[in-house]
C-alpha cells in the first residue's frame, strides 16, 4: 500500500494568537501588515514540509494585511510543494482575501471550486488525483458558524462527493464530530474520523474539536493525531493514509 501524509490547518492568516486577550490586543494584525507574520509563516512552512497533501483554511491570497503576499503560494514555495491551488471565498479588495488553500506533492488530475450554500464567503476545493472513476477525491472546506447553514453545506458536499470510493474531507467544520451535520455527512459517504477525541481550538487551551480529517472506510489510517504546534488559534490535524495498490495518485 502507498502511504501519503495528510495535514489540515487553519492558519488564521499567519497570526499566532496565544490567548483570548490576544483577539483584542492583536486585532490590528487582521488589517495591517507586521513582521511577525512572515516569521510565523516560515515556522508553519517548516511543519508543512514533511507532508504530501495539505489543506489550509483562513489563508490570505494577497492583501494589505499580508503585504500583498499570497500565503498559499508563499507556503507552497517555501515548503517545496510543486502543486498548489487557492480559492478566494471572501474578497474584500486590498484589505483582505479570505481563502482556502491546497498544497500537494502529487499533480491533481482536476481541481474545482464550489461556493457553499448560505451567506457568501464559504467555499470548498475539490481535488481529484488519479483516474476520475477510481482515484482519490479530496475536499478542503471551511464551514459556517451557524448549525442550519452547516447542515445545508454538508448536505451539498455529500451530493458532490457521492459515488467516489476513496475520499478525504478536511478543514475547519466549526462543529464536533458528533454534531448532526457531521454525522449526516459521515453516514452518507461512509466516512470515519480517527482523531475524534482530540480537541483543536483554542490552540493554547484546546476545548473544542472543530478541525477534522474525515476519510473513507476503504482507506487505511496510521498515526492520526492533533499536533501541539502553536502558530495559530487552531491546532493542525494530521494522519497517514494508506492507499490500496489499485489507486494510482499519478495516473
N, C-alpha and C positions, 0 to 999 in steps of 0.2 A: 504494500500500500504506500502511496505517496503522502508525505507529511507536509502540510503548509501551516505556517504560524500566522494567526489572525489576531488583530487588535482593534478595539473600538475606543475612541477617546473624544470626549467633549473638552476642547482646549480653552474655552472661554476667551477666544480671540487673543490668546497668548498672555492673559492676565493671571498671575499666580495668587489669587485670593486665599488667605490662610486664616480668616476669622470672619464672623458676621459683621464685626465692626469695619472690616475692610471694604464691604459693599458700599459704605458711606464715605470713609476717608479716602478710598481709591476710586471713587465713582468717576472722577475726571478721566481715568485711563480708558473708559469706554468711548471717549470723544476725542482725546488728544494723544499724539504720539509720545512715547517715552523710551529711554534707553533700556530699561529693564525688560521691555517686551522682546527685543531681539535676543537678549541673553536667555530669556525663558524659552523662546522658540528653539534656540540651539540646544538647550537641555532636553526639550521634547524630541528633537531630531535624533539625539543620542539613544533614546528609547526606541524610536520607530525603526532604527537601522537594523534591528535584529528580527524584524517581521517580514513576511512575504506579502501580506494583504492588510491594509489599514483603512478603517472608516473614521472620518473626522466629522465632528459637529461643532457648531459655533466657531467656524473659521471665517476670517475676513478676506475678501478677494481683492483688496486693494483700495484703501480709502485714507482719509486724513489721519485717522487714529492709528493706522499702521505705517504711516509714512509712505502710503500708496504701494505697500508690499503685498503681493498676492501670497497669502500664507500657505495655501495648498501647494503652489509651485515652489515656494521657498523651502518648505519641508521636504518635498519630493527631491529636489536637487541636493539639499544638504544631507539627507539620509540615503541617497543613492537609489531612488526609485525611478526606473525609466518610463513608467506609465503613470499618469495622474489625470484626474478629472475633477472639476469644481462645478457646483450647482448653486447659483445665486438665488436665494429664496426671498430675500427682503432687500431691495435695492434702495438705499437712502442717498444715492448720488455720491458725492465726495465725502460724506460724513460717515457712512458705514455700508458694507456689502456683506450682509449675513448669509453664510453659505454652509453647505455640506461639502466634504472632500473625500476623494478616493485616491489611495496610493497603492501601486501594485508592481511586483516584480514579474508578473505574467501579463502578456498582451491580451486585452479583452477582445472578444470577437464582436461585441456590441455593447454600447453604453447608451441608456436612455434616461431622460429626466422626467419626473412626474410631479405636478403640483398636487398637494393633498387637499381633500375636502375641508371646508371650514374657512375661517378668516385667512386672508392672504399672508404668506410668509413661512409656510411649512412645505417641505418637499422631500422627495426620495430619489435616490440614484439607483437604477437597476443595471447591474453589470453582468454580462454573460461571458463565461470562459469555456473554451472548447466547442464541441458541436452543439448547435441550438437545440437538438432533440435529446441529447444525452450528456450535456455539460453541467457546469456548476453555475447557478444563478445566485448572485449576491445583491442584497438590498441594504443601503445605508440611508438612515432616516432620522429625523428629529421631530417628535410629535408635539401636539398642542398641550396646553396646561389643563384644559377642561376635559372631563371624562366623556361627555357626549361627543365632542369633536374627535377625541382619540378613538372612540368606538367606530365612528364613520371612517376615519383614516385607516385603521387596521382592517376594517371590512373591505375597503377599496384595495389595500395591498394584498389581501388574501385572494381577491379575484385576479389581480395581475399575475400572481405567482402560482396560481393553481395549476396542477398537472406536471410541474417540474420535479423530477425525482431527487435532485440534490440541491438544497438551498441553504443559504445562511442569511439571517437578518440581524443587523447590528445597529446600535445607535442609542440615543437618549430618548427613551419612550415616556419619560415623565410619569411613570407608574410602575407598580411592582409586578412581579411575575404571576402573582395570584389574583391580579385585578381581572374583572370580567372581560375587558377588551383584549388583554394579552392571552387570556385563556381561550377566547374565541379564535384568535389567530393561530395559536398552537394546535387547537383541535382541528381546524380547517386544513392546515398544511402539514399536520403530523410532525410537529416540532417539539423540541425539549430544550431545557437550559441547564447546563452543568453547574454554573456558579450561582444558583438561585438563592442561596442563603447569605451571600456576601454583599454588604452594603457598599454603595459608591458615592453617596452625597450626604453632607458636605465632606470634602476631602480631608479636612483637619479633624473631624469627628463623625465618621460615617454612620448615618442612622437610617438612610433610605436606599433601597435598591431600585434605581431608575435607569441605570445604564445596563444594556443587555447585549448578549450574543446568543441568538436562538438558531438551532441547527436541525436539519432533517435527521430523523432516526435512522436513515440509511447511511449516515456518516459516522465514522469512529471519532472519539474525542479523547485527548490526553492533556494533562497539565492545565486544566481550566482554573483560572484564578483572577482575583481582583488585585491589582498591583498598588503597592503603597508608594506612589510616585506623585509628589506634591507640586505640580506645575499648573494647577487649575483648581476650580472649586469642585471638580469631579475627579474621581479616580478612574484610570483606564482598566478595561476588562480584556483579558487575553485568553486564548486557548490554542491548542494544536489540533488541527483537523486531519484525520486520516482518510484519504480519498481512495475509493476502490480502483483496482487496476484498469478497469474499462473506462474510467473517467480521465481523459487526457486534457490537461489545462492548456496545452499548446496546440490543440487540434484546430 
